[in-house]
Amino acid sequence: MNRLLTCLVMLVGLLQSASAAERRPNVLLIVGDDHRAEAIGAYGNKIVKTPNLDRLAESGARFERACCNSPMCTPSRQSFLIGQYPHATGVTLLNHALTEDTITLADRLREAGYRTGAFGKMHFNSDKMHGFEVYARPEQFWREHGRRGDKPLPEGMDFLPVWRPFKDPARIWLNSFYRPMGRYDDEMPDTWYARQAIEFMMKHAAEPIFVQVGFHQPHSPFQFPVEFNRKHDPRKMPVPEPGPEDGGQIPKIFTELTREEKQGIVASYYTAVAYLDHNIGRLISALEELDLAENTLVIYLGDNGYHLGEHGRFEKHCFYERAVQIPLIMSFPDRIVPGMSTKALVEGVDIVPTVLDYLNLLTESTPTPDRVLHGISLRRILQGHVTSVRDAVFSEYQPTQQAMIRTDRHKLIYRTDTQEVDWLGYEPVDPKLGRTVWLYDLEADPEEMHNIAEDPVHRPIVSALLDQLSDWYRRIPPRDERIPGDLTRVDLLDWAIAPRNVPPPRQ
């Protein structure tokens, strides 16, 4: 009898193992808000503590030169969720909304039989679900939990005021006073998003799942709970000095910040990153406890970068490296080389084809227009077969009508011949308008201090990169539009980069 029971147990174990081996992979996509690549231990930061992201990087691959396709939340997020460049999605401004017929990664995976859940910040700017069967929205948290926590707060401790960017001085809405939010960890919105995502994973642990979690941190005002108060000493925070050409381009709102206030902002930012990492740890631990870790592709990325005093800025909205470079970490046991670090030039639009490739859903046939992908699968890089997939990356920012192309060595930024821009509150000290070209030699000038576009020696490089940038728009014009007539190179760029209204749904 004991021998029979032992045999039955062994048979059940074998069947369970076979079933696990046959399960389709899960996908966990985690997004940080305004998280610069340098603010992670695995990327070389010696101040901020990010043990969970560091562990994720050790188990998988870290991309050192990943670029967002727009240095602004909404267009960047929709671009990497769809796999198309912002101007092709029609989402190029902060308030733009995806049309209901847009095909997202969630749509594709739901069609393939996946359970799909979104938790936290998605920036859909509408009540549409876009392929997610469950969506725990920020509005839901505030509706259910109110603006104040339930627990009594420590006496004598100062807390963040209501966030009023541009109405209050920058020192207040950028949390230079280094104050926690008036809540404890278990009362915070980001903690709620993590727990909602974990409940979804628990409920559907036996099915293939796609979970996307969008945390608020470390977006200003850099909210962290009471337990994270004073994790850093502001007096020890580094603050870089602006460069020789930065003076007139520094946003006016930052010009009155003192060095001590800047240090407080940096301390608040790093503390918000530590809190973000804490919640990422919750998600990774849940995968392990649910026995899903070995069969889950985990991707972490930031929607765009962020400046912490470089070029006199505390924001993104431009094309310096720290604004467009994003952290990108991918881990998938036995299917991604562990501990890999790559300098390949990659983009946000590469996320969708990479996921589909790993799930064996990347079709070779010619897709319909709404299913065209502009990115490239990174699977061959992640498996160690190639070291690069492209020679340049692209990003665009329609509020100030600029676009960027970056190669291994050079970066070119083009601004259209416009007299009307939307600074979104970040108007520079000297807002010179009109057609402008910047060129940086990232090898000789990694901090991008010297624009060399006007140097006659570099004119061939400028011309070649402008050609490459215009070819980008010729191949992929703005959504539902055709290039009008035989435009010159600069006329094409001026037409293509100009912001559009929210596009109507395709019929």
Sequence and secondary structure as in RCSB ss.txt:
>XXXX:A:sequence
MNRLLTCLVMLVGLLQSASAAERRPNVLLIVGDDHRAEAIGAYGNKIVKTPNLDRLAESGARFERACCNSPMCTP
SRQSFLIGQYPHATGVTLLNHALTEDTITLADRLREAGYRTGAFGKMHFNSDKMHGFEVYARPEQFWREHGRRGD
KPLPEGMDFLPVWRPFKDPARIWLNSFYRPMGRYDDEMPDTWYARQAIEFMMKHAAEPIFVQVGFHQPHSPFQFP
VEFNRKHDPRKMPVPEPGPEDGGQIPKIFTELTREEKQGIVASYYTAVAYLDHNIGRLISALEELDLAENTLVIY
LGDNGYHLGEHGRFEKHCFYERAVQIPLIMSFPDRIVPGMSTKALVEGVDIVPTVLDYLNLLTESTPTPDRVLHG
ISLRRILQGHVTSVRDAVFSEYQPTQQAMIRTDRHKLIYRTDTQEVDWLGYEPVDPKLGRTVWLYDLEADPEEMH
NIAEDPVHRPIVSALLDQLSDWYRRIPPRDERIPGDLTRVDLLDWAIAPRNVPPPRQ
>XXXX:A:secstr
 HHHHHHHHHHHHHHHHHHHHHS  EEEEEEESS  TTSSGGGT SSS  HHHHHHHHHSEEEEEEE SSSSHHH
HHHHHHHTS HHHHT  STT    TT   HHHHHHHTT EEEEEE     SS  TT SEEE HHHHHHHH SS S
S   TT        TTTS HHHHTTTT    SS GGGSHHHHHHHHHHHHHHHTTTS EEEEEE  TTSTTT   
GGGTT S GGG       TT GGGSBGGGTT  HHHHHHHHHHHHHHHHHHHHHHHHHHHHHHHTT GGGEEEEE
EESS   SSGGG SS SS SHHHHEEEEEEE TTTS TTEEEEEEEEGGGHHHHHHHHTT    S   GGG   S
   HHHHTTS S S SEEEEEEGGGTEEEEEESSEEEEEE S S    TT  BSS   S EEEEEETTT TT   
  TT GGGHHHHHHHHHHHHHHHHHS STT    SS  HHHHHHHHHS         
